[in-house]
Amino acid sequence: MLSNYFKIALRNLWRNKTYSAINLFGLAFGIATCLLISFYILDELSYDRFLNHADRVYRINSDIRFGGSDTHTSNSSAPMAAALVQNYPEIEAAARILNQAPGMIWKGTEKIQEKEVYADSGIFEVLGIPMLSGNPKTALNQPHTVVITRKMALKYFDTVEALGKTLRVNGSDDYKVTGVIEDLPTTSHLKTDLFFTMLDNARSKEDYWLSHNLCTYLLLKPGVSPKKVERQMQELFTRQAGPLIQQTLGKSMAELEAAGSYIRYSLIPVTAIHLYSDRVDEMNPQSNIQYVYIFSAIAIFILLIACINFMNLATARSAHRAKEVGVRKVLGSGNGNLIGQFLTESVLLSLMAFAIALVMAELALPAFNTLADKQLSLSFFKDWYLLPVLLLFALLVGILAGSYPAFYLSAFEPAKVLKGTLTTGMRSGWLRSSLVVFQFFSSVFLIICTLAIYYQLTFIQKEKVGFNRDQVLMLNGVYGPQVQALKNEILRIPGVQNGTVTGYLPIPSWRGDNSFFPEGEVVQERAVQMQEWYVDPDYTKTLGLKIIAGRNFSPHMATDSSGIILNETAVKLFGYKDPIGKKISVLEDMRTGQTQELTVIGVVKNFNYESLRENVGALSLQLSSKPAGWANFRLKTQNLSETVGQIEQVWNKVMPGQPFQSQFMDEAFDSIYRSEQRIGKVFMAFAITAIVIACLGLFGLAAYSAERRTKEIGVRKVLGASEIQLITLLSSDFIRLIGIAFLIASPLAWYVMNRWLEGFAYRITLNVWLFLLAGGLALLVALLTVSSQAIRASLTNPVKSLKTE
């Protein structure tokens, strides 16, 4: 019986080649897209699950509110890790990591920039990272030691046996390799290959509970509740920092909390960091669980659209199979046999579509990896479970797509069918119409979301952020006594307008904040927590910042070493109407209460120094004689490449042996939104995919609708109907359905995009025209699809149509 089902199924598929091709490739296209999205989602959900005891590893998060400022950071205080292990037996181990600016590693005479971190020796035990060689407990317990990955060992020593060898860092420091670990997978939130000992960093030795500079990981003992540890952390902090706060501010921790200020700690599972954490001082840019939910919904939508195509086309072709069903029923076939026949055809088509989809997915993976910034691969040898899972999935899709047509066709009454009284076509299928509405609801929804993301990103790129980022060339790695000589030499180049040297920039760069008070009022109620940036006198001119009160720093005024420039937000928090000349105090050492007095000499107009997701916070600029990190130069628009070449020549002369690394500031600014840009491109690709699949089904439906109405079209033409009238007649049903889909999709898309835009302090308004544009695009594509069949039907010779009928 089963072999007979297959023979009939193959015969029917071959007899109806156009129908079969539309169904086969529409389903394959949908499945291939669904597979790519599934690979993406599985990769996102797998972050840090490779760690040996990932279920017991947590990171400490800190939430701080003080002086009118909120800070949500992934860092905690330096002494926290050791104190927790010492006081609470529930904690098996703790270790700290400090993210470090990229350093230069010497390979012979070649200098290579590498990402590096400082880490406690216990980090490998805490995270459960196995070592290929070396002792994970003691590898970093001596100064000038480093643990490297397999990739680094092969890169610098041409062998994995690198234990005891020496790495030269920044031209002068030699580090002994005391451990080699396996390469961290791409699904690690750390993304580093060099772990330098924390003993070589001064911050690790701080015994200061109020400074949050280090990332702390805890390994809890089996069965320990993280909520219990969170309470213990809070108790420990209150016990250690409470007396210091009381001494300096004259208030207890309870009084601070009552006044609205606090420092609170929480634990986040290491496996949740990638998708659920977007804090200041993250080790690397993270993703967002919302995108996983969105892409999951898109995958389901696209797969359903493909299945709906199958159901629509199968039921639309019911007249072609009606007599077959009637004859077979008269000859004794039961409903079960007929259902089995049609499900066999559906499953066979699904299996064929899956085979094609696998080829499509494999071919599309490189482009998809580039688009999504992933390293996904399809390997049945490595991931052996994929094949049975996909086969099962193919069977389920075949049954899902074929169930309704099977029950629909098997329910025909043979007497009516053989008399030719079966009603078919577009008008009789209310369920089929509903399914078309769902297809275009999904398409319109995706188009609206794609347009909203695109316009928000365009708005960000064009938004006036308070500084001029165009034509500013940034040179990285500017340190040492030759910094001023470098700046002076480059400023002599004709194509350079002005320049500044600092590590503090309104792009991802150095950050630091502090507590400031009006002169003589070192009390919690008057505190202002704000960013503290060290710059040179040319900073505001080079970046195009606007001084709206007072003046800029002057290299000729010695008193400016104790001067400070505030932004508008800081002035507002201090409550000053005329801030120029006002004295403010900065708390230099909370343990002794020592402060430094600064005089406000100017006010700078607010500029966005963080992402446009955030409102502009309080910020201060202070003069430093040796600011370093980046040398930044505003260039003239003419002969840019020539000017950059001249700058590189000066660099090589003044900074011999130091690699020339440059980037334009507008490119660095755009990198803040790289994740959204990538998501926007992926959204666009999926929206196009959904429309293409929906239109394949629409093309098939229009073809069969035109075919079933051949006689009606012929009669209308004989009676004088024009081609335009016939095209309108055949398209009107579909236009109405697309209109219904638009009315349903618009409010849902508005809600979803409003929720997404809530993450931006500066955002577009979702205007009506955006929705009309999305609806118009969907309608245009659908009309082009339907019209091709309508035009073909309207141009058919009516004599031939009526004679055939």
C-alpha positions in Angstrom: 0.0 0.0 0.0 2.7 2.5 1.0 4.7 1.8 -2.3 1.4 2.5 -4.2 1.0 5.8 -2.3 4.6 6.8 -3.4 4.0 5.9 -7.0 0.8 7.9 -7.2 2.4 10.8 -5.4 5.4 10.9 -7.8 3.1 10.6 -10.8 0.9 13.6 -9.6 4.0 15.7 -8.8 5.4 15.1 -12.2 2.1 15.7 -14.0 1.7 19.1 -12.4 5.3 20.5 -12.8 4.5 24.2 -12.3 2.5 23.5 -9.1 5.1 21.1 -7.8 8.0 23.5 -8.5 6.2 26.4 -6.8 5.4 24.3 -3.8 8.8 22.6 -3.6 11.0 25.7 -3.9 8.7 27.8 -1.7 8.8 25.2 1.0 12.5 24.7 0.6 13.2 28.5 0.7 11.2 28.8 3.9 12.8 25.8 5.5 16.3 27.0 4.6 15.6 30.4 6.1 14.2 28.7 9.2 17.3 26.5 9.5 19.6 29.6 9.3 17.6 31.4 12.0 17.6 28.2 14.2 21.4 27.9 13.9 21.7 31.6 14.9 19.4 31.2 17.9 21.1 28.0 19.1 24.5 29.8 18.9 23.2 32.7 20.9 21.8 30.4 23.6 25.0 28.4 23.8 27.2 31.2 25.2 29.5 30.1 28.0 27.9 26.7 28.3 31.2 25.1 27.4 32.6 25.9 30.9 33.0 22.8 33.1 30.6 24.0 35.8 28.8 26.8 34.1 25.7 26.2 36.2 27.5 27.3 39.4 29.5 30.3 38.0 28.1 33.9 38.6 29.4 37.4 38.1 28.8 40.2 40.5 26.8 43.2 39.1 26.7 46.6 40.9 23.9 49.2 40.8 24.9 52.5 42.2 22.8 55.6 42.7 24.6 58.7 44.1 24.8 62.4 43.5 22.0 62.4 40.9 23.6 59.7 38.8 22.7 56.1 38.2 25.5 53.6 37.3 24.9 50.0 36.3 28.2 48.3 36.1 29.6 44.8 35.7 32.4 45.7 38.1 32.8 45.5 41.8 35.4 46.6 44.4 38.8 45.0 44.5 38.6 43.5 48.0 35.2 41.9 47.5 36.4 38.6 46.0 38.8 37.6 48.8 36.5 38.8 51.6 33.6 36.7 50.3 35.6 33.5 50.1 37.0 34.2 53.6 33.7 34.9 55.3 31.2 32.7 53.5 31.8 28.9 53.1 29.0 28.8 50.5 31.4 30.3 48.0 33.9 27.7 46.7 36.2 30.2 44.9 36.3 33.7 43.5 38.5 35.5 40.9 38.8 38.8 39.3 39.4 40.1 35.7 40.3 43.6 34.6 39.7 44.5 31.0 42.8 46.1 29.5 43.4 48.3 26.5 45.0 46.3 23.6 48.7 45.9 24.0 51.7 45.4 21.7 53.3 42.0 21.6 56.7 41.6 19.9 57.3 38.7 17.5 60.9 39.3 16.6 60.9 42.8 15.0 57.2 42.6 14.3 54.8 44.4 16.6 51.2 43.0 16.9 48.3 44.5 18.7 46.5 42.0 20.9 43.5 42.1 23.2 44.5 41.3 26.8 43.1 41.1 30.3 44.6 41.0 33.8 43.3 38.0 35.9 43.7 36.4 39.3 45.3 32.9 39.2 42.1 31.3 40.3 40.1 32.4 37.2 40.6 29.1 35.4 39.4 27.1 38.4 36.4 29.4 38.9 35.4 29.4 35.2 36.3 25.8 34.7 38.6 26.4 31.8 40.9 23.4 31.4 44.6 23.9 30.8 46.6 22.1 28.1 49.8 22.7 30.2 50.5 24.4 33.5 48.8 24.5 36.9 45.5 26.4 36.8 45.7 27.1 40.5 49.2 28.7 40.5 49.7 29.8 36.9 49.3 33.5 37.6 50.4 33.8 41.3 53.7 35.4 40.4 54.5 38.8 38.9 55.2 39.0 35.1 53.5 35.8 34.2 50.9 35.1 31.5 48.6 32.3 30.4 47.9 32.1 26.6 45.6 30.2 24.3 46.7 27.5 21.9 46.3 30.0 19.0 48.7 32.5 20.7 51.2 29.7 21.4 51.2 28.7 17.7 51.3 32.3 16.6 54.3 33.5 18.7 56.2 30.2 19.3 55.1 27.9 16.4 54.3 25.2 19.0 51.7 24.5 21.7 54.6 23.6 24.0 55.1 27.2 25.1 55.4 26.7 28.8 58.4 28.6 30.2 58.8 30.7 27.1 58.8 34.6 27.2 56.5 37.1 25.6 57.8 40.7 25.2 55.0 43.2 25.8 55.1 46.9 24.8 58.7 46.7 23.9 60.1 46.5 27.5 58.2 44.0 29.7 59.0 40.3 29.5 56.3 37.9 30.7 56.8 34.2 31.3 54.3 31.8 29.9 53.1 29.7 32.8 50.0 28.1 31.2 48.5 27.3 27.9 44.7 26.8 27.6 42.5 25.7 24.7 41.2 28.5 22.4 38.1 30.0 23.9 35.2 29.3 21.5 33.4 32.1 19.8 30.5 31.5 22.2 32.5 32.9 25.1 31.7 36.4 26.5 35.5 36.9 27.3 36.9 36.9 23.8 40.6 37.2 24.8 43.7 35.1 24.3 46.1 36.6 26.8 45.6 36.5 30.6 48.3 38.5 32.4 48.7 38.2 36.2 46.6 40.6 38.2 49.6 41.1 40.5 51.1 43.5 37.9 48.1 45.9 38.1 47.9 48.4 41.0 44.1 48.2 41.1 44.2 44.6 42.4 45.9 45.8 45.6 43.3 48.4 46.5 41.6 48.0 49.8 38.9 50.4 49.0 35.3 49.2 49.0 33.8 52.2 47.2 35.9 52.0 44.0 34.4 49.6 41.5 37.0 48.7 38.9 37.3 44.9 38.7 35.0 42.2 37.3 34.5 39.5 39.9 33.3 35.9 39.3 32.1 33.5 42.0 32.0 29.7 42.0 29.2 28.7 44.3 29.1 25.3 46.0 26.5 22.8 44.6 23.0 23.6 45.8 23.8 27.1 47.1 21.1 29.7 46.3 22.5 32.8 44.6 19.8 34.9 46.4 21.4 33.9 49.7 24.8 35.0 48.4 23.4 38.3 47.2 22.2 39.0 50.8 25.6 38.1 52.1 27.3 40.4 49.7 25.1 43.3 50.8 25.8 42.5 54.5 29.5 42.3 53.9 29.6 45.6 52.0 27.6 47.4 54.7 29.9 46.0 57.4 33.1 47.1 55.5 32.1 50.3 53.9 29.5 51.6 56.3 32.0 53.1 58.9 33.9 54.9 56.1 30.7 56.4 54.7 29.6 57.4 58.2 33.0 59.1 58.8 33.1 61.0 55.5 29.5 61.9 54.8 28.1 61.8 58.3 25.4 59.3 57.4 24.8 55.6 57.9 24.0 53.3 55.0 20.4 53.2 56.1 20.2 57.0 56.0 21.8 57.1 52.6 19.2 54.5 51.3 16.4 56.6 52.9 17.7 59.6 51.0 17.6 57.7 47.7 21.3 56.8 47.4 22.5 53.2 47.4 25.0 50.6 46.3 23.4 47.2 45.6 24.9 44.0 44.4 23.4 41.1 42.4 24.5 37.9 40.7 24.1 37.0 37.1 24.8 33.5 35.8 27.7 33.4 33.5 25.5 31.7 30.9 23.1 34.7 31.0 25.7 37.5 30.5 25.7 37.4 26.7 21.9 37.8 26.3 20.8 39.5 29.5 23.6 42.0 30.5 24.2 45.3 28.9 26.1 47.2 31.6 28.9 49.7 31.8 32.4 48.0 31.7 31.2 44.8 30.0 34.2 42.7 28.9 32.8 42.8 25.3 29.7 44.1 23.5 26.8 41.7 24.3 23.6 40.7 22.5 20.0 40.9 23.7 17.5 38.2 24.5 14.9 40.3 22.7 16.5 39.6 19.4 16.3 35.8 20.1 12.6 36.2 20.7 12.2 38.3 17.6 14.1 35.9 15.4 12.3 32.9 16.8 9.0 34.5 15.9 10.3 35.3 12.4 11.4 31.7 11.9 7.9 30.5 12.9 6.3 33.1 10.6 8.4 32.1 7.6 7.9 28.4 8.1 4.1 28.9 8.6 4.0 31.1 5.4 5.7 28.2 3.5 3.3 25.7 4.9 0.3 27.9 4.2 1.5 28.1 0.5 1.3 24.3 0.4 -2.2 24.2 1.9 -3.5 27.0 -0.2 -2.3 25.5 -3.5 -3.4 22.0 -2.6 -7.0 23.2 -1.7 -7.1 25.5 -4.7 -6.3 22.5 -6.9 -9.2 20.6 -5.4 -11.1 20.5 -8.6 -8.3 18.7 -10.4 -8.3 16.0 -7.8 -12.1 16.0 -7.1 -13.0 13.4 -9.8 -10.1 11.3 -8.7 -11.4 11.3 -5.1 -15.0 10.6 -6.4 -13.9 7.6 -8.5 -11.7 6.1 -5.8 -14.5 6.4 -3.3 -17.0 4.7 -5.6 -14.4 1.9 -6.1 -14.2 1.4 -2.4 -11.5 3.6 -1.0 -12.2 4.9 2.5 -11.3 8.2 3.9 -8.3 6.7 5.7 -6.8 5.5 2.5 -7.3 8.9 0.8 -5.9 10.8 3.8 -2.9 8.4 3.7 -2.4 9.1 0.0 -2.5 12.9 0.3 -0.3 12.9 3.5 2.2 10.7 1.6 2.4 13.3 -1.2 2.8 16.0 1.4 5.6 14.2 3.3 7.4 13.3 0.1 7.3 16.9 -1.0 8.5 18.0 2.4 11.4 15.5 2.4 12.4 16.7 -1.1 12.1 20.3 0.1 14.3 19.6 3.1 17.0 18.1 0.9 17.0 21.2 -1.3 16.8 23.4 1.9 20.0 21.8 3.3 21.9 22.7 0.1 20.5 26.2 0.2 21.4 26.7 3.8 24.9 25.4 3.2 25.4 27.7 0.3 23.9 30.7 2.2 25.9 30.1 5.4 29.0 32.2 4.4 26.9 35.2 3.5 24.7 34.8 6.5 27.8 34.6 8.8 29.0 37.8 7.3 25.7 39.4 7.8 25.1 38.2 11.4 28.8 38.3 12.4 28.8 34.6 13.3 30.9 31.6 12.6 28.1 29.0 12.1 28.8 25.8 10.3 26.7 22.8 9.2 28.5 19.5 10.0 26.7 16.2 10.2 29.9 14.5 11.4 30.4 16.9 14.3 26.8 17.4 15.1 25.5 13.9 14.4 22.1 14.6 16.0 21.2 17.1 13.4 20.2 14.6 10.7 17.6 12.6 12.7 16.3 15.9 14.1 16.0 17.4 10.7 14.3 14.2 9.3 11.8 14.3 12.1 11.3 18.0 11.5 10.7 17.3 7.8 8.0 14.7 8.7 6.3 17.2 11.0 6.3 19.9 8.4 4.9 17.5 5.8 2.1 16.4 8.2 1.4 20.0 9.2 1.3 21.3 5.6 -0.6 18.3 4.2 -3.1 17.6 7.0 -5.7 20.2 6.0 -5.7 19.4 2.3 -5.8 15.7 3.1 -8.9 16.0 5.2 -10.4 18.6 2.9 -10.1 16.5 -0.2 -11.0 13.2 1.4 -14.3 14.7 2.6 -15.7 15.3 -0.9 -19.0 13.5 -1.5 -18.6 11.3 -4.6 -22.1 11.9 -6.0 -21.7 15.7 -6.0 -18.1 15.5 -7.4 -19.0 13.2 -10.3 -22.0 15.4 -11.1 -19.6 18.4 -11.3 -21.4 20.4 -8.6 -18.3 21.0 -6.5 -17.6 24.7 -5.8 -14.0 25.8 -6.0 -11.9 28.8 -6.4 -10.9 31.8 -4.4 -14.3 32.9 -3.2 -15.2 29.6 -1.6 -12.2 29.2 0.6 -12.7 31.3 3.7 -9.9 29.4 5.4 -7.7 29.8 2.4 -8.4 33.6 2.5 -7.5 33.7 6.2 -4.2 32.0 5.5 -3.4 34.5 2.7 -4.1 37.3 5.3 -1.7 35.7 7.7 1.0 35.5 5.1 0.8 39.2 4.3 0.3 40.1 7.9 3.7 38.6 8.6 5.2 40.3 5.5 3.8 43.7 6.3 4.9 43.3 10.0 8.5 42.5 9.0 8.6 45.4 6.5 7.4 47.9 9.1 9.9 46.7 11.6 12.7 46.8 9.1 11.9 50.4 8.0 11.7 51.5 11.6 15.1 50.1 12.5 16.6 51.6 9.3 15.2 55.1 10.0 16.3 55.0 13.6 19.8 54.1 12.7 19.9 56.8 10.0 18.5 59.3 12.6 21.3 58.4 15.0 24.0 58.8 12.3 22.7 62.2 11.3 21.7 63.5 14.8 23.5 66.5 16.1 25.4 65.1 19.1 27.0 68.3 20.3 30.5 67.6 18.8 31.8 67.4 15.2 33.0 63.9 14.5 33.7 64.4 10.8 37.2 64.5 9.4 38.8 63.7 12.9 41.6 61.2 12.5 42.4 59.3 15.8 45.8 57.7 16.3 45.9 55.0 19.0 48.7 54.1 21.4 50.1 57.6 22.1 52.2 57.4 25.2 55.6 58.5 26.4 57.7 61.7 26.5 57.5 62.1 22.7 53.7 62.8 22.7 54.0 66.6 22.6 56.6 66.4 19.9 54.3 64.1 17.8 51.5 66.6 18.2 53.6 69.6 17.2 55.1 67.9 14.2 51.7 66.7 12.8 50.2 70.2 13.3 52.8 71.6 10.9 51.2 69.5 8.1 49.2 71.8 5.8 46.2 69.5 5.7 45.8 69.4 9.5 43.6 72.1 11.2 44.1 71.4 14.9 44.7 68.5 17.3 44.4 67.2 20.8 45.9 64.4 22.8 43.7 62.6 25.4 42.3 59.2 26.2 38.8 60.6 27.0 36.6 60.8 23.8 32.9 60.8 23.1 33.2 57.3 21.6 34.1 54.0 23.4 37.2 55.1 25.3 38.4 55.7 28.8 35.8 56.5 31.5 36.0 57.6 35.1 33.7 59.3 37.5 34.0 60.9 40.9 32.0 62.6 43.6 31.9 66.4 43.6 30.5 68.9 46.2 30.0 72.6 46.4 32.9 74.1 48.3 32.9 73.1 51.9 29.7 71.0 51.7 31.0 67.5 51.6 27.6 66.0 52.5 25.5 63.4 50.7 22.7 65.8 49.9 25.0 68.1 47.9 27.0 65.4 46.1 27.1 65.4 42.3 28.4 62.2 40.7 29.9 63.0 37.3 32.4 61.9 34.7 35.9 63.3 35.2 37.9 63.7 31.9 41.4 64.9 31.6 42.2 66.9 28.4 44.6 69.5 26.9 43.7 73.1 26.0 43.0 72.2 22.3 40.3 69.6 23.2 37.2 71.7 22.7 38.5 73.3 19.5 39.5 70.0 17.9 36.1 68.3 18.7 34.0 71.3 17.9 32.6 71.6 21.4 30.8 74.9 22.2 31.7 76.9 25.3 28.5 78.7 26.2 29.7 80.5 29.4 33.2 81.5 30.7 36.2 80.3 28.7 38.3 77.4 27.6 41.5 76.3 29.2 44.6 78.4 28.4 48.2 77.1 28.2 49.3 80.5 29.4 47.4 80.5 32.7 49.0 78.5 35.4 45.9 78.7 37.6 44.0 76.6 35.0 45.6 73.5 36.6 43.0 73.8 39.3 40.2 74.9 36.9 37.3 72.9 35.7 34.8 73.1 32.9 31.3 71.7 33.5 28.6 70.6 31.0 25.0 71.9 31.2 23.8 68.8 33.1 26.4 69.2 35.8 25.5 72.9 36.2 21.9 72.0 36.6 22.7 69.3 39.2 24.8 71.8 41.3 21.9 74.3 41.1 24.1 77.1 39.8 22.6 80.0 37.8 25.9 81.6 37.2 28.6 78.9 37.8 31.7 80.9 36.6 34.1 81.4 39.5 32.3 79.0 41.8 34.4 76.7 43.9 33.7 73.0 44.0 35.4 70.2 45.9 36.3 66.7 44.6 36.8 63.9 47.1 40.3 62.6 46.5 40.5 60.1 49.3 37.3 59.0 51.1 39.3 57.3 53.8 41.0 60.5 54.9 38.3 62.9 53.7 40.9 64.8 51.7 39.5 67.0 49.0 40.8 69.2 46.2 39.3 72.6 45.4 38.6 73.4 41.7 37.3 76.7 40.2 34.7 76.6 37.5 36.1 78.6 34.5 33.7 77.5 31.8 30.5 75.7 30.8 30.4 73.5 27.7 27.2 72.8 25.8 25.9 69.2 26.4 27.3 66.7 24.0 26.6 63.0 23.7 29.6 61.2 25.1 27.8 57.9 25.5 25.4 56.1 23.2 22.3 57.9 22.1 20.5 55.3 24.1 21.4 57.4 27.1 20.5 60.9 28.2 23.6 63.2 28.6 24.9 62.8 32.1 27.0 65.2 34.2 30.6 65.7 33.0 33.6 67.7 33.9 36.8 68.6 31.9 40.0 69.1 33.8 43.4 70.2 32.5 46.2 67.6 32.5 49.8 68.2 31.4 50.2 64.6 30.2 46.9 63.4 28.8 47.5 60.3 26.6 46.0 57.4 24.8 44.7 58.9 21.5 46.1 61.7 19.4 43.2 63.3 17.5 43.5 65.7 14.5 40.9 67.5 12.6 41.8 67.4 8.9 40.8 69.6 6.0 38.5 68.0 3.5 40.9 68.3 0.5 43.5 65.6 -0.2 42.6 63.4 2.8 44.6 60.4 1.7 47.7 62.5 1.1 47.3 64.1 4.5 46.9 60.8 6.3 50.1 59.5 4.4 52.0 62.5 5.7 50.8 61.9 9.2 52.0 58.3 9.0 55.4 59.5 7.9 55.7 61.8 10.9 54.5 59.0 13.2 57.2 56.6 11.9 59.8 59.3 12.5 58.7 60.4 16.0 57.4 57.0 17.2 59.8 54.5 15.6 58.9 50.8 16.1 55.3 51.7 17.1 52.7 50.5 14.6 50.7 53.2 13.0 47.0 52.6 13.9 44.4 55.1 12.8 40.7 55.4 12.6 38.3 58.2 11.8 36.0 59.2 14.6 32.8 58.9 12.6 33.6 55.3 12.0 34.2 54.7 15.7 31.0 56.5 16.5 29.0 54.2 14.1 30.6 51.1 15.7 28.5 51.9 18.9 25.4 50.9 16.9 27.0 48.0 14.9 24.8 45.5 16.6 21.6 47.4 15.6 23.0 47.9 12.0 23.6 44.2 11.8 20.2 43.3 13.2 18.6 45.8 10.7 20.3 44.0 7.7 19.2 40.6 9.0 15.7 41.9 9.5 15.7 43.2 5.9 16.9 39.8 4.6 14.2 38.0 6.5 11.5 40.5 5.4 12.5 40.0 1.7 12.5 36.2 2.3 9.0 36.3 3.8 7.6 38.4 0.9 9.2 36.1 -1.8 7.7 33.0 -0.2 4.3 34.7 0.2 4.4 35.8 -3.4 5.3 32.3 -4.6 2.1 31.1 -3.0 0.2 34.1 -4.3 1.5 33.4 -7.8 0.2 29.8 -7.7 -3.2 30.9 -6.2 -3.6 33.6 -8.9 -2.8 31.0 -11.6 -5.3 28.6 -10.4 -7.9 31.3 -9.7 -7.5 32.5 -13.3 -7.6 28.9 -14.6 -10.9 28.1 -12.8 -12.5 31.3 -14.1 -11.4 30.8 -17.7 -15.0 30.4 -19.0 -16.2 33.5 -17.0 -13.3 35.5 -18.4 -14.2 34.4 -22.0 -17.9 35.3 -21.6 -17.0 38.7 -20.1 -14.6 39.5 -23.0 -17.3 38.5 -25.5 -19.7 40.9 -23.8 -17.2 43.7 -24.1 -15.1 43.7 -20.9 -11.7 45.4 -21.3 -8.4 43.9 -20.2 -8.2 46.5 -17.4 -11.6 45.5 -16.0 -10.6 41.8 -16.1 -7.3 42.5 -14.4 -9.2 44.5 -11.7 -11.7 41.6 -11.3 -9.1 39.0 -10.8 -6.9 41.1 -8.5 -9.7 42.6 -6.3 -10.0 39.5 -4.0 -6.3 39.6 -3.3 -6.1 43.4 -2.7 -8.9 43.1 -0.1 -7.0 40.4 1.7 -3.8 42.4 1.7 -5.7 45.4 3.1 -7.0 43.3 6.0 -3.5 42.0 6.6 -2.2 45.6 6.7 -4.8 46.7 9.3 -3.9 43.8 11.6 -0.1 44.1 11.2 0.2 47.9 11.7 -0.9 48.2 15.4 1.2 45.1 16.4 4.3 46.5 14.6 3.7 49.9 16.2 3.7 48.3 19.6 6.8 46.1 19.0 8.8 49.0 17.5 7.8 51.4 20.3 9.1 48.9 22.8 12.4 48.6 20.9 12.8 52.4 20.6 12.4 52.8 24.4 16.0 51.7 24.5 17.0 55.0 22.9 17.0 58.4 24.7 17.0 60.0 21.2 14.6 58.3 18.8 12.4 58.8 15.8 8.6 59.1 15.9 6.7 56.3 14.2 4.8 58.4 11.7 1.8 57.3 9.7 3.8 57.5 6.4 6.1 54.7 7.6 3.2 52.4 7.9 1.7 53.5 4.6 5.0 53.0 2.9 5.2 49.4 4.2 1.7 48.6 3.2 2.3 50.2 -0.2 5.4 48.1 -0.8 3.6 44.9 0.2 0.6 45.8 -2.0 2.9 46.7 -5.0 4.8 43.4 -4.8 1.5 41.4 -4.5 -0.1 43.3 -7.4 2.9 42.6 -9.6 2.7 39.0 -8.7 -1.1 38.6 -9.2 -1.2 40.9 -12.3 1.2 38.7 -14.3 -1.4 35.9 -14.1 -4.4 38.3 -14.5 -2.9 39.9 -17.6 -2.2 36.4 -19.1 -5.8 35.3 -18.5 -7.3 38.6 -19.9 -5.2 38.3 -23.1 -6.4 34.7 -23.8 -8.6 34.4 -26.9 -12.2 34.0 -25.7 -13.1 31.8 -28.6 -10.4 29.4 -27.6 -11.5 29.6 -23.9 -15.1 28.9 -24.6 -14.3 26.2 -27.1 -12.0 24.5 -24.6 -14.7 24.7 -22.0 
